[in-house]
Amino acid sequence: MNIDQKLDLLKKIQKVDAPPFMLTRIKQRLESQEPRLAPTTWKVAFGSGLLLVAALNVSLFFFRSTTPDTAEIQNIVSTLDLSNQNDFYNE
């Protein structure tokens, strides 16, 4: 079955009438429900998690190392045989 035949099948679909007053019953059911509030434990957990992430971000911002450790970088460069030159060929 090719795509045109499949699309022609969609033309055979007919509109179905909804039961009367269905929309008003749905709206009434939605309005009659009481709004739910999150449990207090969830609020405390979310607040403490947010506070922890904010404190971690602030501490990383203020206590980060400003100068890289050149000995460690040189060790990695020599171990991986990396070069800081922009040559395409080793001559």
Phi and psi restraints in degrees (range 20) as a CNS / XPLOR table:
assign (resid 1 and name C) (resid 2 and name N)
       (resid 2 and name CA) (resid 2 and name C) 1.0 -86.2 20.0 2
assign (resid 2 and name N) (resid 2 and name CA)
       (resid 2 and name C) (resid 3 and name N) 1.0 177.6 20.0 2
assign (resid 2 and name C) (resid 3 and name N)
       (resid 3 and name CA) (resid 3 and name C) 1.0 -67.7 20.0 2
assign (resid 3 and name N) (resid 3 and name CA)
       (resid 3 and name C) (resid 4 and name N) 1.0 -33.0 20.0 2
assign (resid 3 and name C) (resid 4 and name N)
       (resid 4 and name CA) (resid 4 and name C) 1.0 -66.0 20.0 2
assign (resid 4 and name N) (resid 4 and name CA)
       (resid 4 and name C) (resid 5 and name N) 1.0 -38.4 20.0 2
assign (resid 4 and name C) (resid 5 and name N)
       (resid 5 and name CA) (resid 5 and name C) 1.0 -67.2 20.0 2
assign (resid 5 and name N) (resid 5 and name CA)
       (resid 5 and name C) (resid 6 and name N) 1.0 -38.0 20.0 2
assign (resid 5 and name C) (resid 6 and name N)
       (resid 6 and name CA) (resid 6 and name C) 1.0 -65.8 20.0 2
assign (resid 6 and name N) (resid 6 and name CA)
       (resid 6 and name C) (resid 7 and name N) 1.0 -39.3 20.0 2
assign (resid 6 and name C) (resid 7 and name N)
       (resid 7 and name CA) (resid 7 and name C) 1.0 -69.9 20.0 2
assign (resid 7 and name N) (resid 7 and name CA)
       (resid 7 and name C) (resid 8 and name N) 1.0 -32.4 20.0 2
assign (resid 7 and name C) (resid 8 and name N)
       (resid 8 and name CA) (resid 8 and name C) 1.0 -65.6 20.0 2
assign (resid 8 and name N) (resid 8 and name CA)
       (resid 8 and name C) (resid 9 and name N) 1.0 -30.7 20.0 2
assign (resid 8 and name C) (resid 9 and name N)
       (resid 9 and name CA) (resid 9 and name C) 1.0 -63.4 20.0 2
assign (resid 9 and name N) (resid 9 and name CA)
       (resid 9 and name C) (resid 10 and name N) 1.0 -30.9 20.0 2
assign (resid 9 and name C) (resid 10 and name N)
       (resid 10 and name CA) (resid 10 and name C) 1.0 -68.3 20.0 2
assign (resid 10 and name N) (resid 10 and name CA)
       (resid 10 and name C) (resid 11 and name N) 1.0 -24.2 20.0 2
assign (resid 10 and name C) (resid 11 and name N)
       (resid 11 and name CA) (resid 11 and name C) 1.0 -71.2 20.0 2
assign (resid 11 and name N) (resid 11 and name CA)
       (resid 11 and name C) (resid 12 and name N) 1.0 -17.8 20.0 2
assign (resid 11 and name C) (resid 12 and name N)
       (resid 12 and name CA) (resid 12 and name C) 1.0 -83.7 20.0 2
assign (resid 12 and name N) (resid 12 and name CA)
       (resid 12 and name C) (resid 13 and name N) 1.0 -7.4 20.0 2
assign (resid 12 and name C) (resid 13 and name N)
       (resid 13 and name CA) (resid 13 and name C) 1.0 -71.5 20.0 2
assign (resid 13 and name N) (resid 13 and name CA)
       (resid 13 and name C) (resid 14 and name N) 1.0 131.5 20.0 2
assign (resid 13 and name C) (resid 14 and name N)
       (resid 14 and name CA) (resid 14 and name C) 1.0 -109.2 20.0 2
assign (resid 14 and name N) (resid 14 and name CA)
       (resid 14 and name C) (resid 15 and name N) 1.0 152.7 20.0 2
assign (resid 14 and name C) (resid 15 and name N)
       (resid 15 and name CA) (resid 15 and name C) 1.0 -73.8 20.0 2
assign (resid 15 and name N) (resid 15 and name CA)
       (resid 15 and name C) (resid 16 and name N) 1.0 137.8 20.0 2
assign (resid 15 and name C) (resid 16 and name N)
       (resid 16 and name CA) (resid 16 and name C) 1.0 -107.8 20.0 2
assign (resid 16 and name N) (resid 16 and name CA)
       (resid 16 and name C) (resid 17 and name N) 1.0 133.8 20.0 2
assign (resid 16 and name C) (resid 17 and name N)
       (resid 17 and name CA) (resid 17 and name C) 1.0 -79.9 20.0 2
assign (resid 17 and name N) (resid 17 and name CA)
       (resid 17 and name C) (resid 18 and name N) 1.0 136.1 20.0 2
assign (resid 17 and name C) (resid 18 and name N)
       (resid 18 and name CA) (resid 18 and name C) 1.0 -78.4 20.0 2
assign (resid 18 and name N) (resid 18 and name CA)
       (resid 18 and name C) (resid 19 and name N) 1.0 154.1 20.0 2
assign (resid 18 and name C) (resid 19 and name N)
       (resid 19 and name CA) (resid 19 and name C) 1.0 -60.1 20.0 2
assign (resid 19 and name N) (resid 19 and name CA)
       (resid 19 and name C) (resid 20 and name N) 1.0 148.4 20.0 2
assign (resid 19 and name C) (resid 20 and name N)
       (resid 20 and name CA) (resid 20 and name C) 1.0 -64.0 20.0 2
assign (resid 20 and name N) (resid 20 and name CA)
       (resid 20 and name C) (resid 21 and name N) 1.0 144.6 20.0 2
assign (resid 20 and name C) (resid 21 and name N)
       (resid 21 and name CA) (resid 21 and name C) 1.0 63.1 20.0 2
assign (resid 21 and name N) (resid 21 and name CA)
       (resid 21 and name C) (resid 22 and name N) 1.0 21.2 20.0 2
assign (resid 21 and name C) (resid 22 and name N)
       (resid 22 and name CA) (resid 22 and name C) 1.0 -67.5 20.0 2
assign (resid 22 and name N) (resid 22 and name CA)
       (resid 22 and name C) (resid 23 and name N) 1.0 -42.9 20.0 2
assign (resid 22 and name C) (resid 23 and name N)
       (resid 23 and name CA) (resid 23 and name C) 1.0 -63.3 20.0 2
assign (resid 23 and name N) (resid 23 and name CA)
       (resid 23 and name C) (resid 24 and name N) 1.0 -40.9 20.0 2
assign (resid 23 and name C) (resid 24 and name N)
       (resid 24 and name CA) (resid 24 and name C) 1.0 -67.8 20.0 2
assign (resid 24 and name N) (resid 24 and name CA)
       (resid 24 and name C) (resid 25 and name N) 1.0 -34.9 20.0 2
assign (resid 24 and name C) (resid 25 and name N)
       (resid 25 and name CA) (resid 25 and name C) 1.0 -67.1 20.0 2
assign (resid 25 and name N) (resid 25 and name CA)
       (resid 25 and name C) (resid 26 and name N) 1.0 -38.4 20.0 2
assign (resid 25 and name C) (resid 26 and name N)
       (resid 26 and name CA) (resid 26 and name C) 1.0 -66.1 20.0 2
assign (resid 26 and name N) (resid 26 and name CA)
       (resid 26 and name C) (resid 27 and name N) 1.0 -45.0 20.0 2
assign (resid 26 and name C) (resid 27 and name N)
       (resid 27 and name CA) (resid 27 and name C) 1.0 -62.3 20.0 2
assign (resid 27 and name N) (resid 27 and name CA)
       (resid 27 and name C) (resid 28 and name N) 1.0 -40.1 20.0 2
assign (resid 27 and name C) (resid 28 and name N)
       (resid 28 and name CA) (resid 28 and name C) 1.0 -64.6 20.0 2
assign (resid 28 and name N) (resid 28 and name CA)
       (resid 28 and name C) (resid 29 and name N) 1.0 -41.1 20.0 2
assign (resid 28 and name C) (resid 29 and name N)
       (resid 29 and name CA) (resid 29 and name C) 1.0 -65.7 20.0 2
assign (resid 29 and name N) (resid 29 and name CA)
       (resid 29 and name C) (resid 30 and name N) 1.0 -39.5 20.0 2
assign (resid 29 and name C) (resid 30 and name N)
       (resid 30 and name CA) (resid 30 and name C) 1.0 -66.9 20.0 2
assign (resid 30 and name N) (resid 30 and name CA)
       (resid 30 and name C) (resid 31 and name N) 1.0 -38.9 20.0 2
assign (resid 30 and name C) (resid 31 and name N)
       (resid 31 and name CA) (resid 31 and name C) 1.0 -73.7 20.0 2
assign (resid 31 and name N) (resid 31 and name CA)
       (resid 31 and name C) (resid 32 and name N) 1.0 -27.7 20.0 2
assign (resid 31 and name C) (resid 32 and name N)
       (resid 32 and name CA) (resid 32 and name C) 1.0 -78.2 20.0 2
assign (resid 32 and name N) (resid 32 and name CA)
       (resid 32 and name C) (resid 33 and name N) 1.0 -17.0 20.0 2
assign (resid 32 and name C) (resid 33 and name N)
       (resid 33 and name CA) (resid 33 and name C) 1.0 -75.5 20.0 2
assign (resid 33 and name N) (resid 33 and name CA)
       (resid 33 and name C) (resid 34 and name N) 1.0 141.7 20.0 2
assign (resid 33 and name C) (resid 34 and name N)
       (resid 34 and name CA) (resid 34 and name C) 1.0 -82.2 20.0 2
assign (resid 34 and name N) (resid 34 and name CA)
       (resid 34 and name C) (resid 35 and name N) 1.0 142.2 20.0 2
assign (resid 34 and name C) (resid 35 and name N)
       (resid 35 and name CA) (resid 35 and name C) 1.0 -67.4 20.0 2
assign (resid 35 and name N) (resid 35 and name CA)
       (resid 35 and name C) (resid 36 and name N) 1.0 135.6 20.0 2
assign (resid 35 and name C) (resid 36 and name N)
       (resid 36 and name CA) (resid 36 and name C) 1.0 -93.4 20.0 2
assign (resid 36 and name N) (resid 36 and name CA)
       (resid 36 and name C) (resid 37 and name N) 1.0 135.9 20.0 2
assign (resid 36 and name C) (resid 37 and name N)
       (resid 37 and name CA) (resid 37 and name C) 1.0 -103.1 20.0 2
assign (resid 37 and name N) (resid 37 and name CA)
       (resid 37 and name C) (resid 38 and name N) 1.0 150.3 20.0 2
assign (resid 37 and name C) (resid 38 and name N)
       (resid 38 and name CA) (resid 38 and name C) 1.0 -67.1 20.0 2
assign (resid 38 and name N) (resid 38 and name CA)
       (resid 38 and name C) (resid 39 and name N) 1.0 145.7 20.0 2
assign (resid 38 and name C) (resid 39 and name N)
       (resid 39 and name CA) (resid 39 and name C) 1.0 -62.5 20.0 2
assign (resid 39 and name N) (resid 39 and name CA)
       (resid 39 and name C) (resid 40 and name N) 1.0 153.1 20.0 2
assign (resid 39 and name C) (resid 40 and name N)
       (resid 40 and name CA) (resid 40 and name C) 1.0 -61.2 20.0 2
assign (resid 40 and name N) (resid 40 and name CA)
       (resid 40 and name C) (resid 41 and name N) 1.0 -35.9 20.0 2
assign (resid 40 and name C) (resid 41 and name N)
       (resid 41 and name CA) (resid 41 and name C) 1.0 -64.8 20.0 2
assign (resid 41 and name N) (resid 41 and name CA)
       (resid 41 and name C) (resid 42 and name N) 1.0 -35.7 20.0 2
assign (resid 41 and name C) (resid 42 and name N)
       (resid 42 and name CA) (resid 42 and name C) 1.0 -67.1 20.0 2
assign (resid 42 and name N) (resid 42 and name CA)
       (resid 42 and name C) (resid 43 and name N) 1.0 -39.6 20.0 2
assign (resid 42 and name C) (resid 43 and name N)
       (resid 43 and name CA) (resid 43 and name C) 1.0 -63.8 20.0 2
assign (resid 43 and name N) (resid 43 and name CA)
       (resid 43 and name C) (resid 44 and name N) 1.0 -43.5 20.0 2
assign (resid 43 and name C) (resid 44 and name N)
       (resid 44 and name CA) (resid 44 and name C) 1.0 -65.8 20.0 2
assign (resid 44 and name N) (resid 44 and name CA)
       (resid 44 and name C) (resid 45 and name N) 1.0 -43.0 20.0 2
assign (resid 44 and name C) (resid 45 and name N)
       (resid 45 and name CA) (resid 45 and name C) 1.0 -64.2 20.0 2
assign (resid 45 and name N) (resid 45 and name CA)
       (resid 45 and name C) (resid 46 and name N) 1.0 -43.1 20.0 2
assign (resid 45 and name C) (resid 46 and name N)
       (resid 46 and name CA) (resid 46 and name C) 1.0 -64.7 20.0 2
assign (resid 46 and name N) (resid 46 and name CA)
       (resid 46 and name C) (resid 47 and name N) 1.0 -43.9 20.0 2
assign (resid 46 and name C) (resid 47 and name N)
       (resid 47 and name CA) (resid 47 and name C) 1.0 -64.2 20.0 2
assign (resid 47 and name N) (resid 47 and name CA)
       (resid 47 and name C) (resid 48 and name N) 1.0 -43.0 20.0 2
assign (resid 47 and name C) (resid 48 and name N)
       (resid 48 and name CA) (resid 48 and name C) 1.0 -69.5 20.0 2
assign (resid 48 and name N) (resid 48 and name CA)
       (resid 48 and name C) (resid 49 and name N) 1.0 -35.8 20.0 2
assign (resid 48 and name C) (resid 49 and name N)
       (resid 49 and name CA) (resid 49 and name C) 1.0 -65.3 20.0 2
assign (resid 49 and name N) (resid 49 and name CA)
       (resid 49 and name C) (resid 50 and name N) 1.0 -41.9 20.0 2
assign (resid 49 and name C) (resid 50 and name N)
       (resid 50 and name CA) (resid 50 and name C) 1.0 -64.2 20.0 2
assign (resid 50 and name N) (resid 50 and name CA)
       (resid 50 and name C) (resid 51 and name N) 1.0 -41.2 20.0 2
assign (resid 50 and name C) (resid 51 and name N)
       (resid 51 and name CA) (resid 51 and name C) 1.0 -64.7 20.0 2
assign (resid 51 and name N) (resid 51 and name CA)
       (resid 51 and name C) (resid 52 and name N) 1.0 -39.6 20.0 2
assign (resid 51 and name C) (resid 52 and name N)
       (resid 52 and name CA) (resid 52 and name C) 1.0 -64.4 20.0 2
assign (resid 52 and name N) (resid 52 and name CA)
       (resid 52 and name C) (resid 53 and name N) 1.0 -44.1 20.0 2
assign (resid 52 and name C) (resid 53 and name N)
       (resid 53 and name CA) (resid 53 and name C) 1.0 -64.8 20.0 2
assign (resid 53 and name N) (resid 53 and name CA)
       (resid 53 and name C) (resid 54 and name N) 1.0 -41.7 20.0 2
assign (resid 53 and name C) (resid 54 and name N)
       (resid 54 and name CA) (resid 54 and name C) 1.0 -64.5 20.0 2
assign (resid 54 and name N) (resid 54 and name CA)
       (resid 54 and name C) (resid 55 and name N) 1.0 -41.6 20.0 2
assign (resid 54 and name C) (resid 55 and name N)
       (resid 55 and name CA) (resid 55 and name C) 1.0 -65.6 20.0 2
assign (resid 55 and name N) (resid 55 and name CA)
       (resid 55 and name C) (resid 56 and name N) 1.0 -38.9 20.0 2
assign (resid 55 and name C) (resid 56 and name N)
       (resid 56 and name CA) (resid 56 and name C) 1.0 -64.2 20.0 2
assign (resid 56 and name N) (resid 56 and name CA)
       (resid 56 and name C) (resid 57 and name N) 1.0 -42.1 20.0 2
assign (resid 56 and name C) (resid 57 and name N)
       (resid 57 and name CA) (resid 57 and name C) 1.0 -63.7 20.0 2
assign (resid 57 and name N) (resid 57 and name CA)
       (resid 57 and name C) (resid 58 and name N) 1.0 -43.2 20.0 2
assign (resid 57 and name C) (resid 58 and name N)
       (resid 58 and name CA) (resid 58 and name C) 1.0 -65.9 20.0 2
assign (resid 58 and name N) (resid 58 and name CA)
       (resid 58 and name C) (resid 59 and name N) 1.0 -42.1 20.0 2
assign (resid 58 and name C) (resid 59 and name N)
       (resid 59 and name CA) (resid 59 and name C) 1.0 -66.6 20.0 2
assign (resid 59 and name N) (resid 59 and name CA)
       (resid 59 and name C) (resid 60 and name N) 1.0 -38.5 20.0 2
assign (resid 59 and name C) (resid 60 and name N)
       (resid 60 and name CA) (resid 60 and name C) 1.0 -67.5 20.0 2
assign (resid 60 and name N) (resid 60 and name CA)
       (resid 60 and name C) (resid 61 and name N) 1.0 -32.7 20.0 2
assign (resid 60 and name C) (resid 61 and name N)
       (resid 61 and name CA) (resid 61 and name C) 1.0 -69.2 20.0 2
assign (resid 61 and name N) (resid 61 and name CA)
       (resid 61 and name C) (resid 62 and name N) 1.0 -41.9 20.0 2
assign (resid 61 and name C) (resid 62 and name N)
       (resid 62 and name CA) (resid 62 and name C) 1.0 -85.8 20.0 2
assign (resid 62 and name N) (resid 62 and name CA)
       (resid 62 and name C) (resid 63 and name N) 1.0 -30.1 20.0 2
assign (resid 62 and name C) (resid 63 and name N)
       (resid 63 and name CA) (resid 63 and name C) 1.0 -107.5 20.0 2
assign (resid 63 and name N) (resid 63 and name CA)
       (resid 63 and name C) (resid 64 and name N) 1.0 20.5 20.0 2
assign (resid 63 and name C) (resid 64 and name N)
       (resid 64 and name CA) (resid 64 and name C) 1.0 -77.1 20.0 2
assign (resid 64 and name N) (resid 64 and name CA)
       (resid 64 and name C) (resid 65 and name N) 1.0 158.3 20.0 2
assign (resid 64 and name C) (resid 65 and name N)
       (resid 65 and name CA) (resid 65 and name C) 1.0 -78.6 20.0 2
assign (resid 65 and name N) (resid 65 and name CA)
       (resid 65 and name C) (resid 66 and name N) 1.0 130.5 20.0 2
assign (resid 65 and name C) (resid 66 and name N)
       (resid 66 and name CA) (resid 66 and name C) 1.0 -87.6 20.0 2
assign (resid 66 and name N) (resid 66 and name CA)
       (resid 66 and name C) (resid 67 and name N) 1.0 -25.9 20.0 2
assign (resid 66 and name C) (resid 67 and name N)
       (resid 67 and name CA) (resid 67 and name C) 1.0 -118.2 20.0 2
assign (resid 67 and name N) (resid 67 and name CA)
       (resid 67 and name C) (resid 68 and name N) 1.0 130.8 20.0 2
assign (resid 67 and name C) (resid 68 and name N)
       (resid 68 and name CA) (resid 68 and name C) 1.0 -71.3 20.0 2
assign (resid 68 and name N) (resid 68 and name CA)
       (resid 68 and name C) (resid 69 and name N) 1.0 150.4 20.0 2
assign (resid 68 and name C) (resid 69 and name N)
       (resid 69 and name CA) (resid 69 and name C) 1.0 -77.9 20.0 2
assign (resid 69 and name N) (resid 69 and name CA)
       (resid 69 and name C) (resid 70 and name N) 1.0 104.5 20.0 2
assign (resid 69 and name C) (resid 70 and name N)
       (resid 70 and name CA) (resid 70 and name C) 1.0 -69.1 20.0 2
assign (resid 70 and name N) (resid 70 and name CA)
       (resid 70 and name C) (resid 71 and name N) 1.0 -28.1 20.0 2
assign (resid 70 and name C) (resid 71 and name N)
       (resid 71 and name CA) (resid 71 and name C) 1.0 -66.0 20.0 2
assign (resid 71 and name N) (resid 71 and name CA)
       (resid 71 and name C) (resid 72 and name N) 1.0 -41.6 20.0 2
assign (resid 71 and name C) (resid 72 and name N)
       (resid 72 and name CA) (resid 72 and name C) 1.0 -68.1 20.0 2
assign (resid 72 and name N) (resid 72 and name CA)
       (resid 72 and name C) (resid 73 and name N) 1.0 -39.6 20.0 2
assign (resid 72 and name C) (resid 73 and name N)
       (resid 73 and name CA) (resid 73 and name C) 1.0 -65.0 20.0 2
assign (resid 73 and name N) (resid 73 and name CA)
       (resid 73 and name C) (resid 74 and name N) 1.0 -43.6 20.0 2
assign (resid 73 and name C) (resid 74 and name N)
       (resid 74 and name CA) (resid 74 and name C) 1.0 -63.9 20.0 2
assign (resid 74 and name N) (resid 74 and name CA)
       (resid 74 and name C) (resid 75 and name N) 1.0 -35.9 20.0 2
assign (resid 74 and name C) (resid 75 and name N)
       (resid 75 and name CA) (resid 75 and name C) 1.0 -63.7 20.0 2
assign (resid 75 and name N) (resid 75 and name CA)
       (resid 75 and name C) (resid 76 and name N) 1.0 -44.0 20.0 2
assign (resid 75 and name C) (resid 76 and name N)
       (resid 76 and name CA) (resid 76 and name C) 1.0 -66.4 20.0 2
assign (resid 76 and name N) (resid 76 and name CA)
       (resid 76 and name C) (resid 77 and name N) 1.0 -41.9 20.0 2
assign (resid 76 and name C) (resid 77 and name N)
       (resid 77 and name CA) (resid 77 and name C) 1.0 -63.0 20.0 2
assign (resid 77 and name N) (resid 77 and name CA)
       (resid 77 and name C) (resid 78 and name N) 1.0 -43.8 20.0 2
assign (resid 77 and name C) (resid 78 and name N)
       (resid 78 and name CA) (resid 78 and name C) 1.0 -71.4 20.0 2
assign (resid 78 and name N) (resid 78 and name CA)
       (resid 78 and name C) (resid 79 and name N) 1.0 -34.1 20.0 2
assign (resid 78 and name C) (resid 79 and name N)
       (resid 79 and name CA) (resid 79 and name C) 1.0 -67.0 20.0 2
assign (resid 79 and name N) (resid 79 and name CA)
       (resid 79 and name C) (resid 80 and name N) 1.0 -40.4 20.0 2
assign (resid 79 and name C) (resid 80 and name N)
       (resid 80 and name CA) (resid 80 and name C) 1.0 -90.2 20.0 2
assign (resid 80 and name N) (resid 80 and name CA)
       (resid 80 and name C) (resid 81 and name N) 1.0 3.8 20.0 2
assign (resid 80 and name C) (resid 81 and name N)
       (resid 81 and name CA) (resid 81 and name C) 1.0 53.6 20.0 2
assign (resid 81 and name N) (resid 81 and name CA)
       (resid 81 and name C) (resid 82 and name N) 1.0 44.8 20.0 2
assign (resid 81 and name C) (resid 82 and name N)
       (resid 82 and name CA) (resid 82 and name C) 1.0 -87.8 20.0 2
assign (resid 82 and name N) (resid 82 and name CA)
       (resid 82 and name C) (resid 83 and name N) 1.0 160.2 20.0 2
assign (resid 82 and name C) (resid 83 and name N)
       (resid 83 and name CA) (resid 83 and name C) 1.0 -130.4 20.0 2
assign (resid 83 and name N) (resid 83 and name CA)
       (resid 83 and name C) (resid 84 and name N) 1.0 147.0 20.0 2
assign (resid 83 and name C) (resid 84 and name N)
       (resid 84 and name CA) (resid 84 and name C) 1.0 -97.1 20.0 2
assign (resid 84 and name N) (resid 84 and name CA)
       (resid 84 and name C) (resid 85 and name N) 1.0 11.9 20.0 2
assign (resid 84 and name C) (resid 85 and name N)
       (resid 85 and name CA) (resid 85 and name C) 1.0 -95.1 20.0 2
assign (resid 85 and name N) (resid 85 and name CA)
       (resid 85 and name C) (resid 86 and name N) 1.0 152.3 20.0 2
assign (resid 85 and name C) (resid 86 and name N)
       (resid 86 and name CA) (resid 86 and name C) 1.0 -99.9 20.0 2
assign (resid 86 and name N) (resid 86 and name CA)
       (resid 86 and name C) (resid 87 and name N) 1.0 42.2 20.0 2
assign (resid 86 and name C) (resid 87 and name N)
       (resid 87 and name CA) (resid 87 and name C) 1.0 -88.4 20.0 2
assign (resid 87 and name N) (resid 87 and name CA)
       (resid 87 and name C) (resid 88 and name N) 1.0 141.4 20.0 2
assign (resid 87 and name C) (resid 88 and name N)
       (resid 88 and name CA) (resid 88 and name C) 1.0 -83.6 20.0 2
assign (resid 88 and name N) (resid 88 and name CA)
       (resid 88 and name C) (resid 89 and name N) 1.0 -26.8 20.0 2
assign (resid 88 and name C) (resid 89 and name N)
       (resid 89 and name CA) (resid 89 and name C) 1.0 -125.0 20.0 2
assign (resid 89 and name N) (resid 89 and name CA)
       (resid 89 and name C) (resid 90 and name N) 1.0 144.0 20.0 2
assign (resid 89 and name C) (resid 90 and name N)
       (resid 90 and name CA) (resid 90 and name C) 1.0 -85.4 20.0 2
assign (resid 90 and name N) (resid 90 and name CA)
       (resid 90 and name C) (resid 91 and name N) 1.0 116.4 20.0 2
